[in-house]
Amino acid sequence: MSAPGWYPDPSHPGSGLRYWDGGAWSQQTTAGAAPPPSKRPWLWFVIAMGVIAVVVAVFILRPGGLTTTAEDTNSARPTGSQWNEVPPTETPSPPEETGSGETIDCPQNSFDDRSEVSSDGRMHGGGLSFEAPKGWEARPVYMPWMYDHNSTIRPITSSWMSNLSAGEVLRSEGFTDPRSTATQLMGCLASSGLYMGFTGREDLTDASFRLDGHGGWRITADVHVENQGSIKGDVVDVIVVDLGDADKFAVFISCATIDDEKNLAEVARATDSLRVD
């Protein structure tokens, strides 16, 4: 995923900026306040009054002062089109379809993120668990549509990371079945909202999936970026499992760096260890 920086706050659209630290959204926000007023407004007032006084004196003292002048037919306010230094405000376009590069309409309601390895060496979340990779960092990944979300990361460079997540999504937030849920989640992930420099997505797998006797759906895609030097992007894997709960679906998500064989192998091992708790 992407480099640290200030970006529009995904949890409160339109309210200001939130800091993305490269691994998760922080609690640092800004409302983008207007610049402070001049510390010496009285000085400009005095200067302006002085200029006006000089101009009036010149008109009074010059020969023929206060003579009525002909009407200026050149209007002080142009009637045609004018140059505007302020860029126009564009009307926001509606959320676009998956793979377009625009953030689609994803739930923004959860801050239920953690990074915990249990005594069994596994990471549990949403009714699923996977084997925690050795050497990975206990830093949660921010995914505001995931609940009971347990995740871990491995830095690849100073501005890129790999991550693994297990959790759940709620049917009440628009997730109606495993297939459409996998499609929605891939759209939430494979976008400019989480991948700065996003250029496109190529689906590799889009098929039904079974885990320990439970049905589900799996979508795997290459997500490409253009701002990470030699790094082309991530292989993103989304697995949705119906555990029979009327209110939610279990979810497993992984992001592994394209062409990084070591990273791809350790993520594959974690995925192979996935099971229902």
RANORTA-V248961 format. One record per helix or strand of 3 or more residues. SS is the DSSP state (A for helix, B for strand). FROM is the first residue (numbers start at 1). TO is the last residue. If there is no record, write none. Layout:
<<SS,FROM,TO> <SS,FROM,TO>>
//
This chain:
<<B,5,8> <B,17,20> <B,25,30> <A,41,61> <B,122,125> <B,128,131> <B,147,157> <B,160,170> <A,171,173> <A,178,189> <B,198,211> <B,214,225> <B,233,241> <B,248,257> <A,261,272>>
//
